[in-house]
Amino acid sequence: MIERLIGILERENVEWELYWEKSRNGSFRIENERLERSQRKFQSGIGLRVGYRGKLGFSYITGLNHDKETLEEFAKRTVKLAKVSEVPFRGFPSEKSPAKVKGLYDKRIDDIPFEDAHAIARDFAEKIAELKAGRKKYTLSGSLAFGVNFYGIANSNGIFLEDRSTGMSVSTYAVKKGTKTGSGSYYQSYRSLQPFEELEVAVEKAVEEAHMNYMAEKLPPYKGELLLEPQAFRAIVGIFLENLFGDNVYHGRSRFTKIGEKVSSEELTLIDDATVDGGVGSYPFDGEGNPGKKTVLVERGTLKGFLLDETYARLLGIESTGNAVRDFRTVPHVGTSNVVVEPGEESLDDFEGVVVKKVFGEHTANPISGDFSLTVELGYVVKDGDVRPFKDNMLVGNVFELFNLVVAVGKEFERVGSFYSPRILGIGKIV
């Protein structure tokens, strides 16, 4: 059917681009140690962009099985939209070889019948109930999901690419109630089917965090060395990354305007890498057909690159970094793949002092000024081997100043979804 639609479009005097996908997902929700909800979703459709005399039209249809008349109408409608559009058309990418990335598809996930996935979720709920035994103060919840996605892209410049991927995710949530309340959570996603033991680990981590949160009290105001665990540093990196998106750079919404500026301590190297084998943010080609790449954004404190789709690469006169993200219902926009903070040479395992484990509220930060005020969901102070947790303080500061005050970067990676980072030692303020 895609070939038939391409034949229809080639009769028109326009430039065109098709993006199609077909996916299915099974998700399962466990509440109070019981499997409460199971859901199965199917989705498919085609997005069509048409360039006509410098203007861009876009529309989509759901489903991948349509008769000739429907496809003719779909193409004509989109061409008509392009003719009356006010959206500038900057051109589509030319044909390039996609990146070679391993481990994005696991046939075992593709082959799981929904009934078998349901059985795994039921076993997970039973394991959660078993782990709850002897922990009367705890309430445990969780979720499990499996997904398969087939997608492709073609355009009038000769691109025709197809690929498929799989995914699995697990999340757990624990609440401890007594004279006060503490909560803990854990989330991880994968490209391949995980052993059942990984689900048990997820529960234990949430329980452990809930216990620490239960014991936590507010920390007196503090300014000095802070050790940021990967989850906390992820929130701060997210504020910084807003300044590296090509659209923000072009429209003056970024603090940065040119490559080569010093933007952080020399301890920091930050990379966007779509080619990580098995990475949940990896892909062989992006939402416009440009190959996935490894893009160094900051190298030892110096700005080396921006995140670009085809449109903003052309506007800025730079080659696309393959960072166009989309689904069939949307036009491409700039996004990230896997964000990697390169490990340093310091072992921070025996650090004693203030550690921030989790924060939230990064959406309230001002990415241009860099000012942030994040709620500490969980932190702890290590002194003489004792661990004293704290919470409900605010981690306040400025992301650009904090990046310049990074003192050391740990040696060991931790992965949080598509974010890879060691522990980061910097200077910060807690109120």
C-alpha positions as CSV (number, residue, x, y, z in Angstrom):
1,M,0.0,0.0,0.0
2,I,2.9,2.4,0.7
3,E,4.2,1.7,-2.8
4,R,0.7,2.5,-4.2
5,L,0.7,5.8,-2.3
6,I,4.2,6.6,-3.5
7,G,2.9,6.1,-7.1
8,I,0.1,8.5,-6.5
9,L,2.5,11.1,-5.0
10,E,5.0,10.8,-7.9
11,R,2.3,12.0,-10.3
12,E,2.0,15.3,-8.4
13,N,4.5,18.1,-9.0
14,V,5.5,18.3,-5.4
15,E,8.1,17.1,-2.9
16,W,6.7,14.6,-0.5
17,E,7.6,12.5,2.6
18,L,5.8,9.5,4.1
19,Y,6.2,8.2,7.7
20,W,4.3,5.1,8.6
21,E,4.1,2.9,11.7
22,K,2.3,0.0,13.2
23,S,2.6,-0.8,16.9
24,R,1.0,-2.9,19.6
25,N,1.4,-2.7,23.4
26,G,0.3,-4.7,26.4
27,S,0.3,-2.9,29.7
28,F,-0.6,-4.2,33.2
29,R,-1.3,-2.2,36.4
30,I,-0.9,-3.7,39.9
31,E,-2.5,-1.9,42.8
32,N,-2.2,-2.9,46.4
33,E,-0.4,-6.1,45.4
34,R,-3.2,-7.2,43.0
35,L,-3.3,-7.2,39.2
36,E,-6.1,-4.6,38.7
37,R,-5.9,-3.6,35.0
38,S,-4.8,-5.1,31.7
39,Q,-4.8,-3.1,28.5
40,R,-4.0,-4.0,24.9
41,K,-3.5,-1.2,22.4
42,F,-3.0,-1.2,18.6
43,Q,-2.0,1.8,16.6
44,S,-1.1,2.3,13.0
45,G,-1.2,5.1,10.5
46,I,0.6,7.3,7.9
47,G,1.8,10.8,8.1
48,L,2.3,12.8,4.9
49,R,4.3,16.0,4.4
50,V,4.1,17.8,1.1
51,G,6.4,20.7,0.0
52,Y,5.0,22.9,-2.7
53,R,6.6,26.2,-3.8
54,G,8.3,26.8,-0.5
55,K,5.2,25.9,1.6
56,L,4.6,22.8,3.8
57,G,1.4,20.8,4.1
58,F,0.8,17.9,6.6
59,S,-2.0,15.5,7.3
60,Y,-2.3,11.9,8.4
61,I,-4.6,8.9,8.2
62,T,-5.0,6.1,10.7
63,G,-4.5,2.5,9.6
64,L,-2.3,1.0,6.9
65,N,-4.9,-0.7,4.8
66,H,-6.8,1.7,2.5
67,D,-8.3,1.5,-1.0
68,K,-7.0,3.5,-3.9
69,E,-9.7,6.1,-3.6
70,T,-8.8,6.8,0.0
71,L,-5.1,7.2,-0.8
72,E,-5.9,9.5,-3.7
73,E,-8.0,11.7,-1.5
74,F,-5.3,11.6,1.2
75,A,-2.6,12.8,-1.2
76,K,-4.9,15.5,-2.8
77,R,-5.9,16.8,0.6
78,T,-2.3,17.2,1.7
79,V,-1.2,18.9,-1.5
80,K,-4.1,21.3,-1.1
81,L,-3.0,22.1,2.4
82,A,0.5,22.8,1.2
83,K,-0.8,25.2,-1.5
84,V,-2.7,27.3,1.1
85,S,-0.1,26.8,3.9
86,E,1.7,29.6,5.7
87,V,4.4,27.1,7.0
88,P,7.7,27.5,5.2
89,F,9.2,24.4,3.6
90,R,12.9,23.9,4.1
91,G,13.4,20.6,2.2
92,F,13.7,16.9,2.9
93,P,16.9,15.0,3.6
94,S,18.7,13.2,0.8
95,E,19.4,9.4,0.8
96,K,22.0,8.3,3.3
97,S,22.9,5.0,4.9
98,P,21.3,4.4,8.3
99,A,23.4,3.7,11.4
100,K,24.1,0.2,12.4
101,V,22.7,-0.3,15.9
102,K,22.4,-3.7,17.6
103,G,19.9,-4.9,20.1
104,L,16.8,-2.8,19.3
105,Y,14.6,-5.8,18.5
106,D,13.9,-8.9,20.6
107,K,11.8,-11.6,18.9
108,R,10.8,-13.0,22.3
109,I,8.9,-9.8,23.0
110,D,7.4,-9.8,19.5
111,D,6.2,-13.4,19.9
112,I,4.6,-13.0,23.4
113,P,0.9,-13.6,23.1
114,F,-1.2,-11.2,25.2
115,E,-2.3,-14.1,27.4
116,D,1.3,-15.0,28.2
117,A,2.2,-11.4,29.0
118,H,-0.8,-11.3,31.3
119,A,0.5,-14.4,33.0
120,I,3.9,-12.7,33.6
121,A,2.1,-9.7,35.1
122,R,0.0,-12.0,37.3
123,D,3.2,-13.7,38.5
124,F,4.7,-10.2,39.1
125,A,1.7,-9.3,41.2
126,E,2.0,-12.6,43.2
127,K,5.7,-11.8,43.8
128,I,4.9,-8.3,45.0
129,A,2.3,-9.8,47.4
130,E,5.0,-12.3,48.6
131,L,7.5,-9.6,49.1
132,K,4.9,-7.6,51.0
133,A,4.6,-10.4,53.6
134,G,6.2,-9.3,56.9
135,R,6.1,-5.7,55.8
136,K,2.7,-4.7,57.3
137,K,3.5,-1.0,57.1
138,Y,4.0,-1.1,53.3
139,T,1.6,-0.9,50.4
140,L,3.1,-2.0,47.1
141,S,2.1,-1.2,43.5
142,G,3.7,-1.6,40.1
143,S,3.2,-1.8,36.3
144,L,4.6,-3.8,33.5
145,A,4.5,-3.1,29.7
146,F,5.6,-4.8,26.5
147,G,5.6,-3.1,23.1
148,V,6.5,-3.8,19.4
149,N,6.9,-1.1,16.8
150,F,7.3,-1.3,13.0
151,Y,8.0,2.0,11.2
152,G,9.3,3.4,7.9
153,I,10.0,6.5,6.0
154,A,10.2,7.4,2.3
155,N,10.6,10.7,0.5
156,S,10.9,12.2,-3.0
157,N,14.7,12.4,-2.6
158,G,15.1,8.6,-2.7
159,I,14.9,7.7,1.0
160,F,13.1,4.4,1.7
161,L,13.8,2.9,5.1
162,E,12.0,0.5,7.4
163,D,12.9,-1.0,10.8
164,R,11.3,-2.5,13.9
165,S,12.0,-2.3,17.6
166,T,10.7,-3.8,20.8
167,G,10.4,-2.5,24.4
168,M,9.7,-3.6,27.9
169,S,9.3,-1.4,31.0
170,V,8.7,-2.0,34.7
171,S,7.8,0.4,37.4
172,T,7.2,-0.1,41.1
173,Y,5.9,2.1,43.9
174,A,6.1,1.5,47.6
175,V,4.4,3.5,50.5
176,K,5.3,3.0,54.1
177,K,2.8,4.3,56.7
178,G,3.2,4.5,60.5
179,T,3.6,7.6,62.6
180,K,4.4,9.3,59.3
181,T,4.5,8.4,55.5
182,G,7.4,7.5,53.2
183,S,7.3,6.6,49.6
184,G,9.7,5.1,47.1
185,S,9.6,4.3,43.4
186,Y,11.7,2.6,40.6
187,Y,11.4,2.7,36.8
188,Q,13.4,1.1,34.1
189,S,12.9,0.4,30.4
190,Y,14.6,-2.1,28.1
191,R,14.8,-3.3,24.5
192,S,14.8,-6.9,25.4
193,L,12.8,-9.3,27.5
194,Q,14.2,-9.3,31.1
195,P,14.4,-12.2,33.5
196,F,11.9,-12.3,36.3
197,E,14.6,-11.5,38.8
198,E,14.8,-8.0,37.4
199,L,11.2,-7.4,38.5
200,E,12.1,-8.5,42.0
201,V,15.0,-6.1,42.1
202,A,12.6,-3.3,41.1
203,V,10.4,-4.0,44.1
204,E,13.3,-4.2,46.5
205,K,14.6,-0.9,45.3
206,A,11.3,0.9,45.8
207,V,10.9,-0.6,49.3
208,E,14.4,0.4,50.2
209,E,13.7,4.0,49.0
210,A,10.4,4.1,50.8
211,H,12.1,3.2,54.1
212,M,14.7,5.9,53.6
213,N,12.0,8.4,52.7
214,Y,10.0,7.4,55.8
215,M,13.1,8.0,58.0
216,A,14.0,11.3,56.3
217,E,13.7,14.7,57.9
218,K,14.4,18.2,56.7
219,L,18.0,19.2,56.4
220,P,19.2,22.5,57.8
221,P,20.2,25.0,55.0
222,Y,23.4,23.9,53.4
223,K,25.9,25.3,50.9
224,G,29.0,23.4,49.7
225,E,30.0,20.2,48.1
226,L,27.0,18.1,46.9
227,L,27.1,14.7,45.3
228,L,24.4,14.3,42.7
229,E,23.2,10.8,41.9
230,P,22.3,10.1,38.3
231,Q,18.5,10.6,38.8
232,A,19.0,14.0,40.3
233,F,21.6,15.1,37.7
234,R,19.2,14.0,34.9
235,A,16.8,16.7,36.0
236,I,19.5,19.4,35.9
237,V,20.9,18.2,32.5
238,G,17.4,18.4,31.1
239,I,17.3,22.1,31.9
240,F,20.7,22.6,30.2
241,L,19.7,20.6,27.1
242,E,16.9,23.0,26.3
243,N,19.6,25.4,25.3
244,L,21.1,23.0,22.8
245,F,17.9,22.3,20.8
246,G,18.3,23.8,17.3
247,D,14.9,25.4,17.2
248,N,15.7,27.2,20.5
249,V,19.1,28.3,19.2
250,Y,17.6,29.6,15.9
251,H,14.7,31.5,17.6
252,G,16.9,33.1,20.2
253,R,15.5,31.0,23.1
254,S,18.9,29.6,23.9
255,R,21.6,31.1,26.0
256,F,24.1,29.8,23.4
257,T,24.7,31.1,19.9
258,K,27.9,29.5,18.6
259,I,30.1,26.4,19.0
260,G,33.3,26.8,20.9
261,E,32.0,28.6,24.0
262,K,33.1,27.4,27.4
263,V,29.9,26.2,29.1
264,S,31.0,24.1,32.0
265,S,33.8,22.7,34.1
266,E,36.4,20.7,32.2
267,E,35.2,17.7,34.1
268,L,32.0,17.4,32.0
269,T,31.6,15.8,28.6
270,L,28.0,15.4,27.4
271,I,26.9,13.3,24.4
272,D,23.7,12.5,22.6
273,D,24.1,9.0,21.1
274,A,21.5,7.3,19.0
275,T,23.9,4.4,18.3
276,V,24.2,2.8,21.7
277,D,23.6,-0.9,21.2
278,G,20.4,-1.9,23.0
279,G,19.7,1.7,24.1
280,V,16.1,2.6,24.7
281,G,16.7,5.9,23.0
282,S,18.6,4.4,20.0
283,Y,17.6,4.2,16.4
284,P,19.2,3.6,13.0
285,F,17.5,6.6,11.4
286,D,15.5,9.5,12.8
287,G,12.0,10.7,12.0
288,E,13.1,12.2,8.7
289,G,15.4,9.4,7.5
290,N,18.7,10.9,8.6
291,P,21.0,8.4,10.2
292,G,21.2,8.2,14.0
293,K,24.5,9.6,15.2
294,K,26.8,10.1,18.2
295,T,26.9,13.8,18.7
296,V,29.3,15.4,21.2
297,L,27.4,18.3,22.7
298,V,29.9,19.4,25.4
299,E,33.5,18.2,25.4
300,R,35.5,18.9,28.6
301,G,33.6,22.0,29.2
302,T,33.5,23.4,25.6
303,L,30.3,23.5,23.5
304,K,30.8,21.3,20.5
305,G,27.3,20.9,19.0
306,F,23.6,21.4,18.9
307,L,20.7,19.0,18.5
308,L,19.3,19.3,15.0
309,D,16.6,18.0,12.8
310,E,16.7,18.7,9.0
311,T,14.8,22.0,9.1
312,Y,16.9,23.7,11.8
313,A,20.1,22.2,10.5
314,R,19.4,24.0,7.2
315,L,18.4,27.2,8.9
316,L,21.6,27.2,11.0
317,G,23.8,26.0,8.1
318,I,24.9,22.9,9.9
319,E,24.4,19.2,9.0
320,S,21.5,17.5,10.8
321,T,22.5,15.4,13.8
322,G,19.6,13.0,13.2
323,N,17.5,14.2,16.1
324,A,14.1,14.5,14.5
325,V,11.5,12.7,16.6
326,R,7.9,12.1,15.7
327,D,5.0,9.7,15.3
328,F,2.7,9.4,12.3
329,R,0.3,12.0,13.8
330,T,2.9,14.7,14.2
331,V,5.5,16.6,12.1
332,P,9.1,16.0,13.2
333,H,10.6,18.2,16.0
334,V,14.0,18.3,17.7
335,G,14.5,15.8,20.5
336,T,17.2,13.7,22.2
337,S,18.1,10.0,21.8
338,N,20.4,8.6,24.6
339,V,22.0,11.3,26.7
340,V,25.3,10.2,28.0
341,V,27.5,11.9,30.6
342,E,31.0,10.5,30.1
343,P,32.5,8.8,33.2
344,G,35.4,10.5,34.9
345,E,38.3,9.1,36.8
346,E,37.2,9.6,40.3
347,S,35.8,6.9,42.6
348,L,33.1,8.6,44.5
349,D,31.8,5.4,46.2
350,D,33.3,6.3,49.5
351,F,32.1,10.0,49.5
352,E,31.1,11.4,52.8
353,G,28.9,14.5,52.9
354,V,25.5,15.6,51.3
355,V,24.1,13.4,48.6
356,V,21.0,14.3,46.5
357,K,19.3,11.2,45.1
358,K,16.0,12.4,43.6
359,V,14.5,15.8,42.8
360,F,11.4,16.9,41.0
361,G,10.0,20.2,39.6
362,E,12.5,20.7,36.7
363,H,9.5,21.9,34.5
364,T,9.4,25.0,36.7
365,A,13.0,26.0,35.9
366,N,13.8,28.8,33.4
367,P,16.1,27.2,30.9
368,I,17.3,30.5,29.4
369,S,18.3,32.1,32.7
370,G,19.2,28.7,34.1
371,D,17.6,29.3,37.5
372,F,16.0,26.3,39.1
373,S,14.3,25.5,42.4
374,L,13.8,21.7,42.7
375,T,12.1,19.8,45.5
376,V,14.4,17.2,47.1
377,E,12.4,14.0,47.0
378,L,15.2,12.1,48.7
379,G,18.7,12.9,49.8
380,Y,21.0,11.7,52.5
381,V,24.1,12.7,54.5
382,V,26.9,10.2,54.9
383,K,29.2,10.8,57.9
384,D,31.5,8.3,59.6
385,G,29.7,5.6,57.7
386,D,26.3,6.6,59.0
387,V,23.5,7.4,56.5
388,R,20.9,10.1,57.6
389,P,18.2,10.7,54.9
390,F,16.5,14.0,54.3
391,K,13.7,15.3,52.1
392,D,11.4,18.3,51.4
393,N,14.3,20.7,51.1
394,M,14.8,22.7,47.9
395,L,17.9,22.4,45.7
396,V,18.3,25.9,44.4
397,G,20.7,27.4,42.0
398,N,21.6,28.1,38.4
399,V,22.3,25.3,35.9
400,F,25.1,27.2,34.1
401,E,26.8,28.0,37.4
402,L,26.4,24.5,38.7
403,F,27.9,23.1,35.5
404,N,30.9,25.3,36.0
405,L,31.2,24.2,39.6
406,V,31.4,20.4,38.9
407,V,34.5,19.2,40.8
408,A,34.6,15.5,39.9
409,V,32.7,12.9,37.8
410,G,32.5,9.3,39.0
411,K,33.8,6.3,37.2
412,E,30.7,4.1,37.2
413,F,27.7,4.5,34.9
414,E,24.1,4.2,35.9
415,R,21.4,4.0,33.3
416,V,18.0,5.7,34.0
417,G,16.0,4.9,30.8
418,S,17.8,6.7,28.0
419,F,20.0,8.7,30.4
420,Y,23.5,7.4,31.3
421,S,25.5,9.1,34.0
422,P,27.9,8.6,36.8
423,R,27.6,10.4,40.2
424,I,28.6,14.1,39.9
425,L,30.3,16.1,42.6
426,G,29.7,19.8,42.5
427,I,29.1,22.9,44.6
428,G,25.4,23.6,45.4
429,K,22.9,25.0,47.8
430,I,20.1,23.4,49.7
431,V,17.5,25.5,51.6
